[in-house]
Amino acid sequence: MSDAFARAFAFMRRADIAGTREEPHPLGVAVFDDEHRLRWDSNYLLVERDPGSADALAAELDLLQGGAGLAHRKAVVPDERVGDRLAPSFEAMGWEVGRTLVMVHGGQTPPVAGADEVREVSPAALRPARTRAILGYPWGTEEVARALLDSKDRIAARMRLRCYARLAGEEPVSWADLYSDGDEAQVEDVATEPAHRGRGLASSVVVRAVQVARSEGASFVFLAADDADWPKELYARLGFVGVGRYVHVTRAG
């Protein structure tokens, strides 16, 4: 695990993948958010020690998360080597296996049209558009949307949270969050309304968030991208470099 990856992951543990309480576990740390139980990113087992096998880890998750009354099962494995070894067995059992690529900004961003048109907006202003985006996923429901969006208040209580957006009239059509704490910052939750994609709007929002972070003294700016999806290529063009991956396994209730 590189120093940059460890630093970014530690930040995420305080921000986007934090819960409201933690319990020690033989395999690592059990993370919970009892108020937002449908937010899987705040209810998981952080696997810091090798469980030996996927079957053993799945059994631990049944005991831990089933015992807590959670419908889903989720483990996050920051050691990519361990996660990659377990992944085929979890896939064979029908679990979803994901890999998140952590990308750190290198300090230089290319000129991007429209960055000066990005505006800071309130989380409330983004809530309708973000709700629509969540409902567009197969797993999206009104209850899940409330849990995901309400949890942003928890992040804002731990560090500074700001939202940046491109507008069409008065409506946000592309947006991103910026979490900052001292000289560290994360760009997160980047999205664009389907009808407005392919116009470079997301690039301008991401670049503006980076510019703000840098102007305020952040020396370490990063984001997390799905390693199986195309946005990581966009982020690379905007000056982000991959520094490591972590594996997460999930099973819906």
C-alpha contacts under 8 A as a table, 3 or more apart, distances in Angstrom:
res1	aa1	res2	aa2	distance
1	M	5	F	6.47
1	M	6	A	6.57
1	M	79	D	7.03
1	M	244	G	7.14
2	S	5	F	5.20
2	S	6	A	6.21
2	S	243	V	6.92
2	S	244	G	7.16
3	D	6	A	5.09
3	D	7	R	6.08
4	A	7	R	5.11
4	A	8	A	6.19
4	A	104	V	7.58
4	A	243	V	6.51
5	F	8	A	5.16
5	F	9	F	6.00
5	F	102	V	6.65
5	F	243	V	5.65
5	F	244	G	5.73
5	F	245	R	7.99
6	A	9	F	5.12
6	A	10	A	6.06
7	R	10	A	5.22
7	R	11	F	6.38
8	A	11	F	5.11
8	A	12	M	6.31
8	A	102	V	7.40
8	A	222	F	6.96
9	F	12	M	5.02
9	F	13	R	6.19
10	A	13	R	5.04
10	A	14	R	6.65
11	F	14	R	5.22
11	F	15	A	6.26
11	F	184	E	7.86
12	M	15	A	4.77
12	M	16	D	5.23
12	M	17	I	5.61
12	M	18	A	7.07
13	R	16	D	6.70
13	R	17	I	5.16
13	R	18	A	4.94
14	R	17	I	6.99
14	R	18	A	5.29
14	R	158	R	7.37
15	A	18	A	5.42
15	A	155	I	5.48
15	A	158	R	7.13
15	A	159	M	7.54
15	A	179	Y	7.70
16	D	41	D	7.43
16	D	42	S	7.95
16	D	155	I	6.83
17	I	41	D	5.15
17	I	42	S	5.40
18	A	31	V	7.31
18	A	41	D	7.53
18	A	42	S	5.52
19	G	22	E	7.13
19	G	31	V	5.58
19	G	32	F	5.04
19	G	33	D	4.79
19	G	42	S	4.60
19	G	43	N	6.69
20	T	31	V	7.68
20	T	32	F	6.13
20	T	33	D	4.98
20	T	34	D	7.50
20	T	42	S	7.95
21	R	31	V	6.21
21	R	32	F	5.49
21	R	33	D	6.52
22	E	29	V	6.53
22	E	30	A	5.50
22	E	31	V	4.67
22	E	32	F	6.16
23	E	29	V	5.81
23	E	30	A	5.06
23	E	31	V	6.71
24	P	28	G	6.33
24	P	29	V	4.81
24	P	30	A	6.20
25	H	28	G	5.00
25	H	29	V	5.18
25	H	30	A	6.16
26	P	29	V	7.94
26	P	49	R	7.88
27	L	46	L	7.70
27	L	47	V	5.44
27	L	48	E	5.88
27	L	49	R	4.98
27	L	50	D	7.08
27	L	51	P	6.61
28	G	45	L	7.20
28	G	46	L	5.61
28	G	47	V	4.96
28	G	48	E	4.66
28	G	49	R	6.21
29	V	45	L	5.93
29	V	46	L	5.12
29	V	47	V	6.91
29	V	48	E	7.58
30	A	43	N	7.76
30	A	44	Y	6.17
30	A	45	L	4.51
30	A	46	L	6.13
31	V	42	S	6.38
31	V	43	N	5.29
31	V	44	Y	5.33
31	V	45	L	5.99
31	V	46	L	7.20
32	F	37	R	7.71
32	F	42	S	5.78
32	F	43	N	4.40
32	F	44	Y	6.74
33	D	36	H	5.45
33	D	37	R	5.94
33	D	39	R	7.93
33	D	42	S	5.67
33	D	43	N	5.95
34	D	37	R	5.46
36	H	39	R	5.62
36	H	42	S	7.78
36	H	147	A	5.29
36	H	148	L	7.70
36	H	151	S	7.03
37	R	40	W	7.11
37	R	42	S	7.75
37	R	43	N	6.69
37	R	70	L	6.94
37	R	147	A	7.68
38	L	144	V	5.99
38	L	147	A	6.28
38	L	148	L	7.86
39	R	42	S	5.67
39	R	43	N	6.62
39	R	144	V	7.17
39	R	147	A	6.06
39	R	148	L	5.86
40	W	43	N	4.96
40	W	44	Y	6.58
40	W	72	H	7.67
40	W	74	K	7.05
41	D	44	Y	6.75
43	N	74	K	7.37
44	Y	65	Q	7.86
44	Y	73	R	7.19
44	Y	74	K	4.92
44	Y	75	A	5.31
44	Y	76	V	6.90
45	L	61	L	7.46
45	L	74	K	6.43
45	L	75	A	4.63
45	L	76	V	6.17
46	L	75	A	5.94
46	L	76	V	4.97
46	L	77	V	6.29
46	L	78	P	7.87
47	V	50	D	7.24
47	V	51	P	7.88
47	V	75	A	6.63
47	V	76	V	5.95
47	V	77	V	5.05
47	V	78	P	7.24
48	E	77	V	6.91
48	E	78	P	7.26
48	E	79	D	7.61
50	D	82	V	6.66
51	P	54	A	7.46
51	P	56	A	6.30
51	P	57	L	5.76
52	G	56	A	6.81
52	G	57	L	7.82
53	S	56	A	5.24
53	S	57	L	6.42
53	S	86	L	6.44
54	A	57	L	5.09
54	A	58	A	5.99
54	A	86	L	5.45
54	A	87	A	7.77
54	A	89	S	6.00
54	A	90	F	6.08
55	D	58	A	5.12
55	D	59	A	6.14
56	A	59	A	5.18
56	A	60	E	6.33
57	L	60	E	5.04
57	L	61	L	6.23
58	A	61	L	5.06
58	A	62	D	6.25
59	A	62	D	5.10
59	A	63	L	6.38
60	E	63	L	5.16
60	E	64	L	6.02
61	L	64	L	5.01
61	L	65	Q	5.48
61	L	66	G	7.12
61	L	73	R	6.15
61	L	74	K	7.28
61	L	75	A	7.66
62	D	65	Q	5.64
62	D	66	G	4.91
62	D	67	G	7.22
62	D	73	R	7.18
63	L	66	G	5.47
63	L	67	G	5.45
64	L	67	G	5.22
64	L	68	A	6.33
65	Q	68	A	4.93
65	Q	69	G	6.36
65	Q	70	L	5.34
65	Q	71	A	7.71
65	Q	72	H	7.50
65	Q	73	R	6.41
66	G	69	G	5.08
66	G	70	L	5.50
66	G	71	A	6.88
66	G	73	R	7.93
67	G	70	L	7.52
70	L	73	R	7.47
71	A	252	A	6.95
71	A	253	G	4.34
72	H	250	T	7.29
72	H	251	R	5.70
72	H	252	A	4.65
72	H	253	G	4.46
73	R	250	T	5.49
73	R	251	R	5.11
73	R	252	A	6.60
73	R	253	G	7.44
74	K	248	H	7.12
74	K	249	V	5.64
74	K	250	T	4.40
74	K	251	R	6.59
75	A	248	H	5.62
75	A	249	V	5.45
75	A	250	T	6.69
76	V	246	Y	7.31
76	V	247	V	6.00
76	V	248	H	4.37
76	V	249	V	6.67
77	V	80	E	6.80
77	V	82	V	7.23
77	V	83	G	5.62
77	V	246	Y	5.86
77	V	247	V	5.10
77	V	248	H	5.92
78	P	83	G	7.53
78	P	245	R	7.31
78	P	246	Y	4.48
78	P	247	V	6.34
79	D	82	V	5.54
79	D	83	G	6.30
79	D	246	Y	6.30
79	D	247	V	7.66
80	E	83	G	4.92
80	E	84	D	5.88
80	E	244	G	7.97
80	E	245	R	6.04
80	E	246	Y	5.19
80	E	247	V	6.10
81	R	84	D	5.24
81	R	85	R	6.28
82	V	85	R	5.19
82	V	86	L	6.35
83	G	86	L	5.19
83	G	87	A	5.92
83	G	246	Y	7.30
83	G	247	V	5.27
83	G	248	H	7.54
84	D	87	A	5.09
84	D	88	P	7.54
84	D	247	V	7.21
85	R	88	P	7.01
86	L	89	S	5.74
86	L	90	F	6.47
87	A	90	F	5.17
87	A	91	E	6.12
87	A	97	V	6.40
87	A	249	V	7.72
88	P	91	E	5.05
88	P	92	A	6.13
89	S	92	A	5.00
89	S	93	M	6.32
90	F	93	M	5.02
90	F	94	G	6.47
90	F	95	W	5.33
90	F	96	E	7.46
90	F	97	V	7.16
90	F	249	V	7.33
91	E	94	G	5.09
91	E	95	W	5.19
91	E	96	E	6.41
91	E	97	V	6.55
92	A	95	W	7.42
94	G	251	R	7.90
95	W	249	V	6.55
95	W	250	T	5.77
95	W	251	R	5.18
96	E	249	V	5.65
96	E	250	T	5.23
96	E	251	R	6.31
97	V	247	V	7.17
97	V	248	H	5.92
97	V	249	V	4.61
97	V	250	T	6.63
98	G	226	D	7.58
98	G	227	D	7.90
98	G	247	V	5.77
98	G	248	H	5.29
98	G	249	V	6.37
99	R	226	D	6.31
99	R	227	D	5.54
99	R	228	A	7.29
99	R	245	R	6.30
99	R	246	Y	5.67
99	R	247	V	4.58
99	R	248	H	6.37
100	T	224	A	6.30
100	T	225	A	5.57
100	T	226	D	4.80
100	T	227	D	5.30
100	T	245	R	5.37
100	T	246	Y	5.47
100	T	247	V	6.50
100	T	248	H	7.96
101	L	224	A	5.63
101	L	225	A	5.13
101	L	226	D	6.05
101	L	227	D	5.19
101	L	232	K	7.95
101	L	242	G	6.42
101	L	243	V	7.58
101	L	244	G	5.97
101	L	245	R	4.49
101	L	246	Y	6.89
102	V	222	F	7.17
102	V	223	L	6.05
102	V	224	A	4.55
102	V	225	A	6.43
102	V	242	G	5.67
102	V	243	V	5.87
102	V	244	G	5.59
102	V	245	R	5.94
103	M	222	F	5.53
103	M	223	L	5.46
103	M	224	A	6.07
103	M	225	A	7.45
103	M	240	F	5.40
103	M	241	V	4.89
103	M	242	G	4.12
103	M	243	V	5.76
103	M	244	G	7.58
104	V	220	F	7.26
104	V	221	V	5.90
104	V	222	F	4.16
104	V	223	L	6.58
104	V	240	F	5.13
104	V	241	V	5.28
104	V	242	G	6.40
104	V	243	V	6.81
105	H	108	Q	7.63
105	H	220	F	7.29
105	H	221	V	5.47
105	H	222	F	5.58
105	H	239	G	5.55
105	H	240	F	4.12
105	H	241	V	6.22
106	G	239	G	5.59
106	G	240	F	5.86
106	G	241	V	6.73
107	G	239	G	7.04
108	Q	238	L	7.98
108	Q	239	G	5.90
109	T	207	V	7.01
109	T	238	L	5.36
109	T	239	G	5.32
110	P	237	R	7.80
110	P	238	L	6.21
110	P	239	G	7.45
112	V	115	A	6.14
112	V	203	S	6.95
112	V	204	S	5.90
112	V	207	V	7.39
113	A	116	D	7.87
113	A	200	G	7.67
113	A	204	S	6.56
114	G	117	E	5.08
114	G	118	V	6.92
114	G	201	L	7.31
114	G	204	S	5.59
115	A	118	V	5.51
115	A	204	S	4.36
115	A	205	V	6.38
115	A	207	V	6.56
115	A	208	R	5.52
116	D	208	R	7.48
117	E	166	R	6.65
118	V	164	Y	6.37
118	V	165	A	5.41
118	V	166	R	4.93
118	V	167	L	7.63
118	V	204	S	7.05
118	V	205	V	6.08
118	V	208	R	6.76
119	R	164	Y	5.51
119	R	165	A	5.40
119	R	166	R	6.38
119	R	167	L	7.78
120	E	162	R	7.21
120	E	163	C	5.69
120	E	164	Y	4.43
120	E	165	A	6.37
121	V	125	A	6.38
121	V	126	L	7.51
121	V	162	R	7.60
121	V	163	C	5.51
121	V	164	Y	5.80
121	V	165	A	6.70
122	S	125	A	5.22
122	S	126	L	6.84
122	S	162	R	7.30
122	S	163	C	6.21
123	P	126	L	5.27
123	P	127	R	6.28
123	P	162	R	7.62
123	P	163	C	6.35
124	A	127	R	5.12
124	A	128	P	7.95
125	A	128	P	7.21
125	A	172	P	7.78
126	L	129	A	5.54
126	L	130	R	6.00
126	L	172	P	6.70
126	L	175	W	7.99
127	R	130	R	5.06
127	R	131	T	5.93
127	R	149	L	7.26
128	P	131	T	5.10
128	P	132	R	6.33
129	A	132	R	5.17
129	A	133	A	6.30
129	A	172	P	7.22
129	A	173	V	7.59
129	A	193	E	7.72
130	R	133	A	4.96
130	R	134	I	6.22
131	T	134	I	5.17
131	T	135	L	6.15
131	T	142	E	7.63
131	T	145	A	5.73
131	T	146	R	7.97
132	R	135	L	5.10
132	R	136	G	6.29
133	A	136	G	5.18
133	A	137	Y	7.26
133	A	193	E	7.47
134	I	137	Y	5.68
134	I	140	G	5.17
134	I	141	T	7.40
134	I	145	A	6.10
135	L	138	P	7.56
135	L	139	W	7.65
135	L	140	G	4.32
135	L	141	T	5.63
135	L	142	E	7.10
135	L	145	A	7.32
136	G	140	G	6.41
137	Y	140	G	5.00
140	G	144	V	6.20
140	G	145	A	6.82
141	T	144	V	5.15
141	T	145	A	6.12
142	E	145	A	5.04
142	E	146	R	6.22
143	E	146	R	5.21
143	E	147	A	6.34
144	V	147	A	5.08
144	V	148	L	6.17
145	A	148	L	5.20
145	A	149	L	6.05
146	R	149	L	5.29
146	R	150	D	5.67
147	A	150	D	5.31
147	A	151	S	6.10
148	L	151	S	5.43
148	L	152	K	7.17
149	L	152	K	5.54
149	L	153	D	7.90
150	D	153	D	5.87
150	D	154	R	7.74
151	S	154	R	5.26
151	S	155	I	6.86
152	K	155	I	5.03
152	K	156	A	6.22
153	D	156	A	5.01
153	D	157	A	6.27
154	R	157	A	5.13
154	R	158	R	6.67
155	I	158	R	5.25
155	I	159	M	6.31
155	I	160	R	7.93
155	I	161	L	7.16
156	A	159	M	5.31
156	A	160	R	5.58
156	A	161	L	5.16
157	A	160	R	7.59
159	M	179	Y	6.73
159	M	180	S	6.21
159	M	181	D	5.64
160	R	178	L	7.98
160	R	179	Y	5.67
160	R	180	S	5.29
160	R	181	D	6.48
161	L	177	D	6.85
161	L	178	L	5.74
161	L	179	Y	4.72
161	L	180	S	6.70
162	R	177	D	5.71
162	R	178	L	5.23
162	R	179	Y	6.66
163	C	175	W	7.07
163	C	176	A	5.84
163	C	177	D	4.49
163	C	178	L	6.19
164	Y	175	W	5.50
164	Y	176	A	5.51
164	Y	177	D	6.34
164	Y	178	L	7.75
164	Y	205	V	6.37
164	Y	208	R	7.77
164	Y	209	A	6.88
165	A	172	P	5.84
165	A	173	V	7.11
165	A	174	S	5.44
165	A	175	W	4.12
165	A	176	A	6.60
165	A	205	V	6.12
166	R	172	P	5.71
166	R	173	V	5.95
166	R	174	S	5.27
166	R	175	W	6.45
166	R	201	L	6.74
166	R	205	V	6.84
167	L	170	E	5.92
167	L	171	E	5.22
167	L	172	P	4.33
167	L	173	V	5.65
167	L	174	S	7.27
168	A	171	E	5.26
168	A	172	P	6.32
168	A	173	V	6.44
172	P	175	W	7.02
173	V	192	T	5.67
173	V	193	E	5.22
173	V	196	H	6.73
174	S	190	V	7.56
174	S	191	A	5.66
174	S	192	T	4.05
174	S	193	E	6.26
174	S	196	H	7.85
174	S	201	L	6.11
174	S	202	A	5.88
174	S	205	V	7.18
175	W	189	D	7.74
175	W	190	V	5.69
175	W	191	A	5.65
175	W	192	T	6.50
175	W	202	A	6.85
175	W	205	V	6.12
176	A	187	V	6.77
176	A	188	E	5.91
176	A	189	D	5.33
176	A	190	V	4.31
176	A	191	A	6.65
176	A	205	V	6.46
176	A	206	V	6.73
176	A	209	A	7.65
177	D	187	V	5.76
177	D	188	E	5.07
177	D	189	D	5.90
177	D	190	V	7.05
177	D	209	A	7.73
178	L	185	A	6.85
178	L	186	Q	5.76
178	L	187	V	4.78
178	L	188	E	6.30
178	L	209	A	6.21
178	L	213	A	7.84
179	Y	185	A	5.44
179	Y	186	Q	5.14
179	Y	187	V	6.54
179	Y	188	E	7.57
180	S	183	D	7.53
180	S	184	E	5.82
180	S	185	A	4.16
180	S	186	Q	6.46
180	S	213	A	7.35
180	S	218	A	7.89
181	D	184	E	5.46
181	D	185	A	6.28
182	G	185	A	7.93
182	G	217	G	7.95
182	G	218	A	6.90
183	D	217	G	5.90
183	D	218	A	3.90
183	D	219	S	5.43
183	D	220	F	6.33
184	E	218	A	5.20
184	E	219	S	6.37
184	E	220	F	4.83
184	E	221	V	5.94
185	A	213	A	6.50
185	A	218	A	6.34
185	A	220	F	6.32
185	A	221	V	4.79
185	A	222	F	6.54
186	Q	221	V	5.63
186	Q	222	F	4.97
186	Q	223	L	5.39
187	V	190	V	7.69
187	V	206	V	7.07
187	V	209	A	6.84
187	V	210	V	7.45
187	V	221	V	7.50
187	V	222	F	6.34
187	V	223	L	5.13
188	E	223	L	6.17
188	E	224	A	7.27
190	V	202	A	6.99
190	V	206	V	7.57
191	A	202	A	6.81
192	T	196	H	6.59
192	T	197	R	6.11
192	T	201	L	7.42
192	T	202	A	6.44
193	E	196	H	5.49
193	E	197	R	6.56
194	P	197	R	5.48
196	H	199	R	6.69
196	H	201	L	7.84
197	R	200	G	7.39
197	R	201	L	7.30
198	G	201	L	7.69
200	G	203	S	5.27
200	G	204	S	6.52
201	L	204	S	5.24
201	L	205	V	6.38
202	A	205	V	5.10
202	A	206	V	6.14
203	S	206	V	5.26
203	S	207	V	6.08
203	S	234	L	7.55
203	S	238	L	7.41
204	S	207	V	5.17
204	S	208	R	6.06
205	V	208	R	5.17
205	V	209	A	6.24
206	V	209	A	5.16
206	V	210	V	6.29
207	V	210	V	5.09
207	V	211	Q	6.11
207	V	238	L	7.18
208	R	211	Q	4.95
208	R	212	V	6.22
209	A	212	V	5.19
209	A	213	A	6.24
210	V	213	A	5.07
210	V	214	R	6.10
210	V	221	V	7.11
211	Q	214	R	5.18
211	Q	215	S	6.03
212	V	215	S	5.09
212	V	216	E	6.30
213	A	216	E	5.30
213	A	217	G	6.61
213	A	218	A	5.38
213	A	221	V	7.34
214	R	217	G	5.19
214	R	218	A	4.97
214	R	219	S	6.74
214	R	221	V	7.99
215	S	218	A	7.38
218	A	221	V	6.62
222	F	240	F	7.38
225	A	229	D	7.82
225	A	231	P	7.06
225	A	232	K	5.79
226	D	229	D	5.45
226	D	231	P	7.73
226	D	232	K	7.08
227	D	232	K	6.88
227	D	245	R	7.93
229	D	232	K	6.71
230	W	233	E	5.63
230	W	234	L	7.16
231	P	234	L	4.97
231	P	235	Y	6.27
232	K	235	Y	5.06
232	K	236	A	6.18
233	E	236	A	5.04
233	E	237	R	6.47
234	L	237	R	5.20
234	L	238	L	6.50
235	Y	238	L	4.94
235	Y	239	G	6.57
235	Y	240	F	5.52
236	A	239	G	5.31
236	A	240	F	4.69
236	A	241	V	5.97
237	R	240	F	7.19
